Amino acid sequence: MTLKLGSITAIVISSPNIAKEALQKKDQAFSGRIVLDISRVFNHNEVSIAWLPALAHWRNLRKVCATQIFAPQQLDATQALRQKKVQELLDHVNQSCSNGGKVVDIGRAAFITVLNVISNTLFSIDLAHYSSNLSAEDFKELVCAIMEIAGKPNIADYFPVLRLVDPQGARRRMKICYAKLIEIFDRIINERVQLRASEGSKARNDLLDSFLNLSEDDNSELSCDDFKHLLLDLFVAGVDTTSSTIEWAMTELLRNPEKMAKARDELEKVLRKDGLVQELDISKFPFLQAIVKETFRLHPPAPFLVPHKAETVVEMCGFTVPKNAQIIVNVWAMGRDPSIWTDPDIFLPERFLERTIDFKGQDFELIPFGAGRRICPGLPLANKMVHLMLASLVHCFHWRLADEMKPEDIDMSETFGMTLHRSEPLRAIPIRL
């Protein structure tokens, strides 16, 4: 589909075959980004891994992600940390059981868990606590506001002459959000620099220390500004998408109690009732993995991915795509296409027990993280966190809906932004097994 949106020509792709053509066969030609007006705040587009063109500086940032954060050996080294944070989540839910079946806001609890996993991986500190609403809610509101602003059509993108006046106030609101996050990062970095100076040695063995060690080298390819904007990308994209996937998966399981029971039976056969879920166990749970894939199919974290841009004129499937055209991949529509999926509106994890389809960028029927060189760099961590958290919540507790709600009464409406959220938070009561 071709749309003319003001000065922008947009090509909308809603087919796995054409998505494969664009993101794999013609990957280089479509590797650019249309720079949205809101991404220009603090010149974020000039240093952001999400918005930079796929050239030298972007490759340096991808290299940092691939070697320092998401490499298999790095993830193996931080496995105990993730286990600890998930145990803190289970302790929080347990406390709700002890308080006479107190309601748990599953999205909020998942958000805090993922936020603390990422903040500990990068900084060795917790940024939020289950018992305190303030820090967690402030951070969640900031991240959700950023995704909402980024996902809403902005007339200044379609008519660049209007950028000077920012008619919808999108850039102004984004500047406020970015400034608050960068202030948090500045404080953490300054505290670490002072700690290293007072101790006279390396204080921690995390990404922040690695960066500070690199920054002492005059030939460092990563400036402090680069680092802060990389942190902004990692926190905004990583925390929101992972926690919303957990909330959607639990929503679907509470809506389909027989699927929840089937998943719990699978977990119990391997772990017994008192066993803890370990990351190494995930491969033993094919039905749990199918639940995650089915959640990604129905509720992709980024329903249109991050739009690409044609760097040159491209011939594709008999059509001419003009240079600088915006390429929008509608993964939400692909996930609900009856020509691809049988009964596409039904939550049916079993379909993935019969088909060898994965979400890692090779099977274009299911590409919630994108594909090609612009595939989400955080996929390896998100993959581990979603499975570990979901398995732990299902294995350790029975769940029933709050306010005596019946499964068929769950509100499934969605809030579209750059990411896909539930319109109403999922509230459920845990029952200790």
DRENVO-210497 format. One record per residue (C-alpha): residue number from 0; residue in one letter; x, y, z. Coordinates in steps of 0.25 Angstrom, whole numbers, always signed. Layout:
N
+-----+------+-------+-------+-------+
! pos ! code !    c1 !    c2 !    c3 !
+-----+------+-------+-------+-------+
! NUM !    a !     X !     Y !     Z !
...
+-----+------+-------+-------+-------+
***
This chain:
433
+-----+------+-------+-------+-------+
! pos ! code !    c1 !    c2 !    c3 !
+-----+------+-------+-------+-------+
!   0 !    m !    +0 !    +0 !    +0 !
!   1 !    t !    +5 !   +14 !    -3 !
!   2 !    l !    +1 !   +26 !    +5 !
!   3 !    k !    +4 !   +40 !    +2 !
!   4 !    l !    +5 !   +47 !   +16 !
!   5 !    g !    +8 !   +62 !   +13 !
!   6 !    s !   +23 !   +62 !    +8 !
!   7 !    i !   +25 !   +47 !   +12 !
!   8 !    t !   +22 !   +35 !    +3 !
!   9 !    a !   +19 !   +24 !   +12 !
!  10 !    i !   +20 !    +9 !    +7 !
!  11 !    v !   +12 !    +0 !   +17 !
!  12 !    i !   +16 !   -15 !   +16 !
!  13 !    s !    +6 !   -25 !   +22 !
!  14 !    s !   +11 !   -38 !   +16 !
!  15 !    p !   +22 !   -47 !   +21 !
!  16 !    n !   +27 !   -49 !    +7 !
!  17 !    i !   +29 !   -34 !    +4 !
!  18 !    a !   +34 !   -32 !   +18 !
!  19 !    k !   +45 !   -42 !   +15 !
!  20 !    e !   +48 !   -35 !    +2 !
!  21 !    a !   +50 !   -22 !    +9 !
!  22 !    l !   +57 !   -26 !   +22 !
!  23 !    q !   +65 !   -38 !   +17 !
!  24 !    k !   +68 !   -37 !    +2 !
!  25 !    k !   +68 !   -22 !    +0 !
!  26 !    d !   +72 !   -20 !   +15 !
!  27 !    q !   +83 !   -10 !   +12 !
!  28 !    a !   +74 !    -1 !    +2 !
!  29 !    f !   +64 !    +0 !   +13 !
!  30 !    s !   +73 !    +1 !   +25 !
!  31 !    g !   +71 !   +16 !   +27 !
!  32 !    r !   +62 !   +24 !   +37 !
!  33 !    i !   +52 !   +35 !   +34 !
!  34 !    v !   +56 !   +45 !   +45 !
!  35 !    l !   +44 !   +48 !   +53 !
!  36 !    d !   +43 !   +63 !   +59 !
!  37 !    i !   +42 !   +57 !   +73 !
!  38 !    s !   +55 !   +50 !   +71 !
!  39 !    r !   +62 !   +63 !   +69 !
!  40 !    v !   +61 !   +67 !   +84 !
!  41 !    f !   +75 !   +68 !   +89 !
!  42 !    n !   +80 !   +64 !   +76 !
!  43 !    h !   +76 !   +50 !   +80 !
!  44 !    n !   +75 !   +46 !   +65 !
!  45 !    e !   +90 !   +48 !   +63 !
!  46 !    v !   +94 !   +39 !   +74 !
!  47 !    s !   +83 !   +29 !   +76 !
!  48 !    i !   +84 !   +14 !   +71 !
!  49 !    a !   +70 !   +15 !   +68 !
!  50 !    w !   +70 !   +27 !   +58 !
!  51 !    l !   +85 !   +28 !   +53 !
!  52 !    p !   +87 !   +23 !   +38 !
!  53 !    a !   +94 !   +10 !   +37 !
!  54 !    l !  +108 !   +15 !   +36 !
!  55 !    a !  +120 !   +15 !   +44 !
!  56 !    h !  +115 !   +22 !   +57 !
!  57 !    w !  +103 !   +13 !   +57 !
!  58 !    r !  +112 !    +1 !   +55 !
!  59 !    n !  +120 !    +5 !   +67 !
!  60 !    l !  +108 !    +6 !   +76 !
!  61 !    r !  +103 !    -8 !   +71 !
!  62 !    k !  +116 !   -13 !   +74 !
!  63 !    v !  +116 !    -8 !   +89 !
!  64 !    c !  +102 !   -15 !   +90 !
!  65 !    a !  +106 !   -28 !   +84 !
!  66 !    t !  +119 !   -29 !   +92 !
!  67 !    q !  +117 !   -22 !  +105 !
!  68 !    i !  +102 !   -25 !  +108 !
!  69 !    f !   +95 !   -35 !  +100 !
!  70 !    a !  +107 !   -45 !   +96 !
!  71 !    p !  +104 !   -59 !  +101 !
!  72 !    q !  +116 !   -59 !  +110 !
!  73 !    q !  +111 !   -46 !  +116 !
!  74 !    l !   +97 !   -51 !  +118 !
!  75 !    d !  +102 !   -64 !  +125 !
!  76 !    a !  +110 !   -55 !  +134 !
!  77 !    t !   +98 !   -48 !  +139 !
!  78 !    q !   +88 !   -60 !  +140 !
!  79 !    a !   +89 !   -60 !  +155 !
!  80 !    l !   +85 !   -45 !  +155 !
!  81 !    r !   +72 !   -48 !  +147 !
!  82 !    q !   +69 !   -60 !  +156 !
!  83 !    k !   +70 !   -51 !  +168 !
!  84 !    k !   +61 !   -40 !  +162 !
!  85 !    v !   +51 !   -50 !  +158 !
!  86 !    q !   +51 !   -56 !  +172 !
!  87 !    e !   +49 !   -42 !  +178 !
!  88 !    l !   +36 !   -41 !  +168 !
!  89 !    l !   +32 !   -55 !  +174 !
!  90 !    d !   +34 !   -50 !  +188 !
!  91 !    h !   +26 !   -37 !  +185 !
!  92 !    v !   +14 !   -46 !  +180 !
!  93 !    n !   +16 !   -55 !  +192 !
!  94 !    q !   +14 !   -43 !  +201 !
!  95 !    s !    +1 !   -40 !  +194 !
!  96 !    c !    -4 !   -55 !  +197 !
!  97 !    s !    +0 !   -52 !  +212 !
!  98 !    n !    -8 !   -40 !  +212 !
!  99 !    g !   -21 !   -47 !  +210 !
! 100 !    g !   -21 !   -48 !  +195 !
! 101 !    k !   -17 !   -34 !  +192 !
! 102 !    v !   -18 !   -30 !  +177 !
! 103 !    v !    -6 !   -30 !  +168 !
! 104 !    d !    -4 !   -20 !  +157 !
! 105 !    i !    +3 !   -30 !  +148 !
! 106 !    g !    +8 !   -19 !  +138 !
! 107 !    r !   +14 !   -10 !  +149 !
! 108 !    a !   +21 !   -22 !  +156 !
! 109 !    a !   +27 !   -27 !  +143 !
! 110 !    f !   +31 !   -13 !  +139 !
! 111 !    i !   +39 !   -11 !  +153 !
! 112 !    t !   +45 !   -25 !  +151 !
! 113 !    v !   +50 !   -22 !  +137 !
! 114 !    l !   +54 !    -8 !  +140 !
! 115 !    n !   +63 !   -13 !  +152 !
! 116 !    v !   +69 !   -24 !  +143 !
! 117 !    i !   +73 !   -14 !  +133 !
! 118 !    s !   +78 !    -4 !  +143 !
! 119 !    n !   +86 !   -14 !  +151 !
! 120 !    t !   +92 !   -20 !  +138 !
! 121 !    l !   +96 !    -5 !  +134 !
! 122 !    f !   +98 !    +2 !  +148 !
! 123 !    s !   +98 !    -9 !  +159 !
! 124 !    i !   +86 !    -2 !  +166 !
! 125 !    d !   +71 !    -3 !  +167 !
! 126 !    l !   +63 !    +9 !  +161 !
! 127 !    a !   +50 !    +5 !  +167 !
! 128 !    h !   +44 !    -3 !  +178 !
! 129 !    y !   +31 !   -11 !  +179 !
! 130 !    s !   +27 !    -4 !  +193 !
! 131 !    s !   +29 !   +10 !  +188 !
! 132 !    n !   +20 !   +15 !  +177 !
! 133 !    l !   +28 !   +28 !  +174 !
! 134 !    s !   +40 !   +24 !  +167 !
! 135 !    a !   +34 !   +13 !  +159 !
! 136 !    e !   +21 !   +21 !  +155 !
! 137 !    d !   +30 !   +33 !  +151 !
! 138 !    f !   +39 !   +24 !  +142 !
! 139 !    k !   +27 !   +17 !  +136 !
! 140 !    e !   +19 !   +29 !  +133 !
! 141 !    l !   +32 !   +35 !  +127 !
! 142 !    v !   +34 !   +23 !  +118 !
! 143 !    c !   +19 !   +21 !  +114 !
! 144 !    a !   +19 !   +36 !  +111 !
! 145 !    i !   +31 !   +35 !  +102 !
! 146 !    m !   +25 !   +23 !   +94 !
! 147 !    e !   +11 !   +30 !   +93 !
! 148 !    i !   +17 !   +43 !   +87 !
! 149 !    a !   +26 !   +35 !   +78 !
! 150 !    g !   +15 !   +27 !   +73 !
! 151 !    k !    +5 !   +38 !   +70 !
! 152 !    p !    +4 !   +44 !   +56 !
! 153 !    n !   +11 !   +58 !   +57 !
! 154 !    i !    +7 !   +67 !   +46 !
! 155 !    a !   +21 !   +74 !   +47 !
! 156 !    d !   +27 !   +61 !   +41 !
! 157 !    y !   +18 !   +62 !   +29 !
! 158 !    f !   +19 !   +77 !   +27 !
! 159 !    p !   +34 !   +80 !   +31 !
! 160 !    v !   +31 !   +95 !   +30 !
! 161 !    l !   +23 !   +94 !   +43 !
! 162 !    r !   +34 !   +88 !   +51 !
! 163 !    l !   +38 !  +103 !   +55 !
! 164 !    v !   +24 !  +104 !   +62 !
! 165 !    d !   +22 !   +90 !   +67 !
! 166 !    p !    +7 !   +91 !   +66 !
! 167 !    q !    +4 !   +79 !   +74 !
! 168 !    g !   +14 !   +81 !   +85 !
! 169 !    a !   +20 !   +67 !   +83 !
! 170 !    r !   +35 !   +72 !   +83 !
! 171 !    r !   +32 !   +81 !   +95 !
! 172 !    r !   +26 !   +69 !  +103 !
! 173 !    m !   +37 !   +59 !   +98 !
! 174 !    k !   +48 !   +69 !  +102 !
! 175 !    i !   +42 !   +69 !  +117 !
! 176 !    c !   +42 !   +54 !  +117 !
! 177 !    y !   +56 !   +53 !  +111 !
! 178 !    a !   +62 !   +63 !  +121 !
! 179 !    k !   +56 !   +56 !  +133 !
! 180 !    l !   +63 !   +43 !  +129 !
! 181 !    i !   +76 !   +49 !  +125 !
! 182 !    e !   +76 !   +56 !  +139 !
! 183 !    i !   +75 !   +42 !  +145 !
! 184 !    f !   +86 !   +37 !  +137 !
! 185 !    d !   +95 !   +49 !  +140 !
! 186 !    r !   +93 !   +47 !  +155 !
! 187 !    i !   +97 !   +32 !  +154 !
! 188 !    i !  +109 !   +35 !  +145 !
! 189 !    n !  +114 !   +46 !  +155 !
! 190 !    e !  +112 !   +37 !  +167 !
! 191 !    r !  +120 !   +26 !  +161 !
! 192 !    v !  +131 !   +36 !  +156 !
! 193 !    q !  +132 !   +41 !  +171 !
! 194 !    l !  +132 !   +27 !  +176 !
! 195 !    r !  +143 !   +22 !  +167 !
! 196 !    a !  +151 !   +35 !  +171 !
! 197 !    s !  +150 !   +32 !  +186 !
! 198 !    e !  +152 !   +18 !  +185 !
! 199 !    g !  +164 !   +19 !  +176 !
! 200 !    s !  +160 !    +7 !  +168 !
! 201 !    k !  +149 !    +1 !  +159 !
! 202 !    a !  +136 !    +1 !  +168 !
! 203 !    r !  +127 !    -9 !  +160 !
! 204 !    n !  +128 !   -19 !  +149 !
! 205 !    d !  +116 !   -14 !  +140 !
! 206 !    l !  +114 !    -6 !  +127 !
! 207 !    l !  +116 !    +8 !  +134 !
! 208 !    d !  +130 !    +4 !  +139 !
! 209 !    s !  +133 !    -2 !  +125 !
! 210 !    f !  +129 !   +12 !  +119 !
! 211 !    l !  +137 !   +20 !  +129 !
! 212 !    n !  +149 !   +11 !  +127 !
! 213 !    l !  +148 !   +13 !  +112 !
! 214 !    s !  +146 !   +28 !  +114 !
! 215 !    e !  +159 !   +29 !  +120 !
! 216 !    d !  +165 !   +25 !  +107 !
! 217 !    d !  +167 !   +37 !   +98 !
! 218 !    n !  +163 !   +29 !   +85 !
! 219 !    s !  +150 !   +25 !   +91 !
! 220 !    e !  +139 !   +23 !   +80 !
! 221 !    l !  +128 !   +26 !   +91 !
! 222 !    s !  +126 !   +40 !   +97 !
! 223 !    c !  +118 !   +42 !  +110 !
! 224 !    d !  +107 !   +48 !  +101 !
! 225 !    d !  +107 !   +35 !   +93 !
! 226 !    f !  +106 !   +27 !  +105 !
! 227 !    k !   +95 !   +35 !  +112 !
! 228 !    h !   +86 !   +34 !   +99 !
! 229 !    l !   +89 !   +19 !   +98 !
! 230 !    l !   +84 !   +17 !  +112 !
! 231 !    l !   +72 !   +25 !  +108 !
! 232 !    d !   +69 !   +15 !   +96 !
! 233 !    l !   +72 !    +3 !  +105 !
! 234 !    f !   +63 !    +7 !  +116 !
! 235 !    v !   +51 !   +13 !  +108 !
! 236 !    a !   +51 !    +1 !   +98 !
! 237 !    g !   +55 !   -10 !  +107 !
! 238 !    v !   +47 !    -8 !  +119 !
! 239 !    d !   +34 !    -4 !  +113 !
! 240 !    t !   +33 !   -15 !  +102 !
! 241 !    t !   +37 !   -27 !  +111 !
! 242 !    s !   +28 !   -23 !  +123 !
! 243 !    s !   +16 !   -21 !  +113 !
! 244 !    t !   +18 !   -34 !  +107 !
! 245 !    i !   +17 !   -41 !  +121 !
! 246 !    e !    +4 !   -33 !  +124 !
! 247 !    w !    -2 !   -38 !  +111 !
! 248 !    a !    +2 !   -52 !  +113 !
! 249 !    m !    -4 !   -53 !  +127 !
! 250 !    t !   -16 !   -46 !  +121 !
! 251 !    e !   -18 !   -57 !  +111 !
! 252 !    l !   -15 !   -68 !  +121 !
! 253 !    l !   -25 !   -62 !  +131 !
! 254 !    r !   -35 !   -61 !  +119 !
! 255 !    n !   -32 !   -76 !  +115 !
! 256 !    p !   -31 !   -83 !  +128 !
! 257 !    e !   -30 !   -97 !  +121 !
! 258 !    k !   -17 !   -91 !  +115 !
! 259 !    m !   -12 !   -87 !  +128 !
! 260 !    a !   -14 !  -100 !  +134 !
! 261 !    k !    -7 !  -107 !  +122 !
! 262 !    a !    +5 !   -98 !  +124 !
! 263 !    r !    +5 !  -101 !  +139 !
! 264 !    d !    +5 !  -116 !  +137 !
! 265 !    e !   +16 !  -115 !  +127 !
! 266 !    l !   +24 !  -107 !  +138 !
! 267 !    e !   +21 !  -116 !  +149 !
! 268 !    k !   +25 !  -129 !  +141 !
! 269 !    v !   +39 !  -123 !  +140 !
! 270 !    l !   +41 !  -115 !  +153 !
! 271 !    r !   +32 !  -122 !  +163 !
! 272 !    k !   +23 !  -113 !  +171 !
! 273 !    d !   +34 !  -106 !  +180 !
! 274 !    g !   +45 !  -105 !  +169 !
! 275 !    l !   +49 !   -91 !  +164 !
! 276 !    v !   +50 !   -88 !  +149 !
! 277 !    q !   +64 !   -86 !  +144 !
! 278 !    e !   +67 !   -80 !  +130 !
! 279 !    l !   +74 !   -93 !  +126 !
! 280 !    d !   +60 !  -100 !  +128 !
! 281 !    i !   +53 !   -92 !  +117 !
! 282 !    s !   +56 !  -101 !  +106 !
! 283 !    k !   +49 !  -112 !  +113 !
! 284 !    f !   +35 !  -104 !  +113 !
! 285 !    p !   +30 !  -105 !   +98 !
! 286 !    f !   +16 !  -100 !  +102 !
! 287 !    l !   +21 !   -88 !  +110 !
! 288 !    q !   +30 !   -84 !   +98 !
! 289 !    a !   +17 !   -86 !   +89 !
! 290 !    i !   +10 !   -77 !   +99 !
! 291 !    v !   +21 !   -66 !   +97 !
! 292 !    k !   +20 !   -67 !   +82 !
! 293 !    e !    +5 !   -66 !   +82 !
! 294 !    t !    +6 !   -54 !   +90 !
! 295 !    f !   +16 !   -47 !   +81 !
! 296 !    r !    +6 !   -51 !   +69 !
! 297 !    l !    -6 !   -45 !   +75 !
! 298 !    h !    +1 !   -33 !   +83 !
! 299 !    p !   +14 !   -30 !   +76 !
! 300 !    p !   +21 !   -20 !   +85 !
! 301 !    a !   +24 !   -10 !   +74 !
! 302 !    p !   +12 !   -12 !   +64 !
! 303 !    f !   +18 !    -5 !   +53 !
! 304 !    l !   +33 !    -7 !   +57 !
! 305 !    v !   +41 !    +6 !   +56 !
! 306 !    p !   +39 !   +11 !   +41 !
! 307 !    h !   +50 !    +9 !   +31 !
! 308 !    k !   +54 !   +18 !   +20 !
! 309 !    a !   +58 !   +15 !    +5 !
! 310 !    e !   +73 !   +20 !    +3 !
! 311 !    t !   +71 !   +19 !   -12 !
! 312 !    v !   +61 !   +16 !   -22 !
! 313 !    v !   +57 !    +2 !   -21 !
! 314 !    e !   +50 !    -8 !   -30 !
! 315 !    m !   +42 !   -18 !   -21 !
! 316 !    c !   +32 !   -28 !   -26 !
! 317 !    g !   +29 !   -21 !   -39 !
! 318 !    f !   +27 !    -7 !   -32 !
! 319 !    t !   +37 !    +5 !   -31 !
! 320 !    v !   +39 !   +10 !   -17 !
! 321 !    p !   +44 !   +24 !   -18 !
! 322 !    k !   +57 !   +29 !   -10 !
! 323 !    n !   +54 !   +34 !    +4 !
! 324 !    a !   +40 !   +27 !    +5 !
! 325 !    q !   +36 !   +23 !   +19 !
! 326 !    i !   +35 !    +7 !   +20 !
! 327 !    i !   +25 !    +3 !   +30 !
! 328 !    v !   +24 !   -12 !   +34 !
! 329 !    n !   +10 !   -15 !   +39 !
! 330 !    v !   +13 !   -27 !   +48 !
! 331 !    w !    +0 !   -25 !   +56 !
! 332 !    a !    -8 !   -28 !   +43 !
! 333 !    m !    +1 !   -39 !   +39 !
! 334 !    g !    -1 !   -46 !   +52 !
! 335 !    r !   -16 !   -45 !   +50 !
! 336 !    d !   -17 !   -49 !   +35 !
! 337 !    p !   -26 !   -61 !   +32 !
! 338 !    s !   -18 !   -64 !   +20 !
! 339 !    i !    -6 !   -67 !   +29 !
! 340 !    w !   -12 !   -72 !   +42 !
! 341 !    t !   -24 !   -81 !   +44 !
! 342 !    d !   -34 !   -74 !   +54 !
! 343 !    p !   -25 !   -62 !   +55 !
! 344 !    d !   -33 !   -55 !   +66 !
! 345 !    i !   -33 !   -68 !   +75 !
! 346 !    f !   -22 !   -69 !   +86 !
! 347 !    l !   -17 !   -83 !   +81 !
! 348 !    p !    -2 !   -86 !   +86 !
! 349 !    e !    -4 !  -100 !   +81 !
! 350 !    r !    -2 !   -95 !   +66 !
! 351 !    f !   +13 !   -93 !   +69 !
! 352 !    l !   +14 !  -107 !   +74 !
! 353 !    e !   +11 !  -111 !   +60 !
! 354 !    r !   +19 !  -101 !   +52 !
! 355 !    t !   +34 !   -98 !   +54 !
! 356 !    i !   +33 !   -83 !   +54 !
! 357 !    d !   +42 !   -74 !   +63 !
! 358 !    f !   +42 !   -59 !   +65 !
! 359 !    k !   +57 !   -57 !   +63 !
! 360 !    g !   +56 !   -50 !   +50 !
! 361 !    q !   +57 !   -62 !   +40 !
! 362 !    d !   +42 !   -66 !   +40 !
! 363 !    f !   +35 !   -53 !   +34 !
! 364 !    e !   +21 !   -58 !   +39 !
! 365 !    l !   +26 !   -54 !   +53 !
! 366 !    i !   +36 !   -42 !   +54 !
! 367 !    p !   +32 !   -35 !   +66 !
! 368 !    f !   +47 !   -30 !   +68 !
! 369 !    g !   +48 !   -27 !   +53 !
! 370 !    a !   +58 !   -34 !   +44 !
! 371 !    g !   +71 !   -31 !   +36 !
! 372 !    r !   +82 !   -21 !   +41 !
! 373 !    r !   +72 !   -13 !   +49 !
! 374 !    i !   +67 !   -24 !   +57 !
! 375 !    c !   +65 !   -20 !   +72 !
! 376 !    p !   +79 !   -22 !   +78 !
! 377 !    g !   +72 !   -26 !   +92 !
! 378 !    l !   +65 !   -38 !   +87 !
! 379 !    p !   +74 !   -48 !   +94 !
! 380 !    l !   +71 !   -42 !  +108 !
! 381 !    a !   +56 !   -40 !  +105 !
! 382 !    n !   +55 !   -54 !  +101 !
! 383 !    k !   +61 !   -59 !  +114 !
! 384 !    m !   +53 !   -49 !  +123 !
! 385 !    v !   +40 !   -52 !  +117 !
! 386 !    h !   +41 !   -67 !  +118 !
! 387 !    l !   +47 !   -67 !  +132 !
! 388 !    m !   +37 !   -57 !  +138 !
! 389 !    l !   +25 !   -63 !  +131 !
! 390 !    a !   +29 !   -77 !  +135 !
! 391 !    s !   +31 !   -73 !  +150 !
! 392 !    l !   +18 !   -66 !  +151 !
! 393 !    v !   +10 !   -78 !  +145 !
! 394 !    h !   +18 !   -88 !  +153 !
! 395 !    c !   +18 !   -82 !  +167 !
! 396 !    f !    +3 !   -77 !  +168 !
! 397 !    h !   -11 !   -79 !  +164 !
! 398 !    w !   -17 !   -66 !  +159 !
! 399 !    r !   -32 !   -61 !  +159 !
! 400 !    l !   -37 !   -48 !  +154 !
! 401 !    a !   -40 !   -36 !  +163 !
! 402 !    d !   -53 !   -31 !  +166 !
! 403 !    e !   -60 !   -44 !  +163 !
! 404 !    m !   -58 !   -42 !  +149 !
! 405 !    k !   -60 !   -54 !  +139 !
! 406 !    p !   -50 !   -57 !  +128 !
! 407 !    e !   -60 !   -53 !  +117 !
! 408 !    d !   -61 !   -39 !  +123 !
! 409 !    i !   -46 !   -36 !  +122 !
! 410 !    d !   -45 !   -23 !  +114 !
! 411 !    m !   -35 !   -26 !  +103 !
! 412 !    s !   -35 !   -12 !   +97 !
! 413 !    e !   -21 !    -7 !   +93 !
! 414 !    t !   -14 !    +7 !   +94 !
! 415 !    f !    -6 !    +9 !   +81 !
! 416 !    g !    +7 !   +17 !   +82 !
! 417 !    m !   +21 !   +13 !   +77 !
! 418 !    t !   +18 !    +1 !   +86 !
! 419 !    l !    +5 !    -6 !   +89 !
! 420 !    h !    -1 !    -6 !  +103 !
! 421 !    r !   -14 !   -10 !  +110 !
! 422 !    s !   -24 !    +1 !  +112 !
! 423 !    e !   -27 !    -4 !  +126 !
! 424 !    p !   -16 !   -10 !  +135 !
! 425 !    l !   -18 !   -25 !  +138 !
! 426 !    r !   -21 !   -27 !  +153 !
! 427 !    a !   -21 !   -41 !  +158 !
! 428 !    i !   -21 !   -48 !  +172 !
! 429 !    p !   -10 !   -58 !  +174 !
! 430 !    i !   -12 !   -71 !  +182 !
! 431 !    r !    +0 !   -78 !  +187 !
! 432 !    l !    +1 !   -92 !  +182 !
+-----+------+-------+-------+-------+
***
